[in-house]
């Protein structure tokens, strides 16, 4: 039986550290509010012009590739998850292929926001299990700092997000005690507008009648317009408490789904790597599943929420700190905009 395994892992975060106090220069907020509500102390911001989502992905991918003991020329497929791409199109996958001088391999972009990396792992897993590819590069990367509303109007979102990238190389294994055991993907579009960036876009307010959460006064009869910019519609918006409420239900659900599908219980987990959305969400999940502190890895305190990059960055750090060893049972889980949520259970 062929399974996919993580053969190499890497991460990259920009050098610029931005504390909660730094943000008070731009908006009405406080270190106390941000730490109490989210657990975040600081985050990293990419260099405004020298770094992009793709260049950060290149840094993380180079480490993952080296640790897998291969070269960029050996990669035979790219799966790239991001919500902050360099271009509206083409996607970051092809830019990564170009930057790393890879062969003319397939490059797939995934648009599942916070769940993007776990969805990407699932896609790579299917290609490897089917025998189609042997070295799949899976990346999650974000440059949020370029697209946030740094006025008080946008503070509920802008204090949360940070920049960074994580990557893994996935390869086939016939070792019965290793690899991805299963992946579980879900969506519920009924809440699509609760956490969204509407413009620029092609919706022309088509969904407005169905979605109470559209902003009042939104003008969207063009892909992009001066009015949209004047109304700050080019920034993400979120009903934070509504996202929180659903997240604390779906996270435990999708983690238990993965464990049950493989006849495990929460007590069997070596480490849960939850998407780093909010420390309070992770703590709620930990409590609900009765996990010990050493069974859950959190680093949102240092990096904020890096969306598609958060799971691979946390996984990489945990591995580098010796918290994951061969044969350990690890669960990756994520929830976010869409809503989409997902889990992957693996034996390291
Ligand atoms: O990864 C993607 C998925 N996203 C998530 O999982 C996010 C889930 N939601 C959350 O993490 C939380 O809802 C937030 C951290 C976003 C917000 O925390 P909250 O405890 O739900 O606060 P709230 O939105 O209910 O706002 C409470 C108050 C409001 O003021 P009033 O109306 O009570 O006077 C906000 O205006 O806090 C205010 N507020 C802030 N104050 C200082 C909102 N943002 C800030 C801020 N600094 N940055």
Boltz pocket constraint, residues with backbone or C-beta under 6 A from the ligand:
constraints:
  - pocket:
      binder: B
      contacts: [[A, 28], [A, 29], [A, 30], [A, 33], [A, 34], [A, 37], [A, 38], [A, 114], [A, 155], [A, 156], [A, 157], [A, 159], [A, 195], [A, 239], [A, 240], [A, 241], [A, 242], [A, 243], [A, 244], [A, 247], [A, 276], [A, 277], [A, 278], [A, 281], [A, 305], [A, 307], [A, 335], [A, 336], [A, 337]]
      max_distance: 6.0
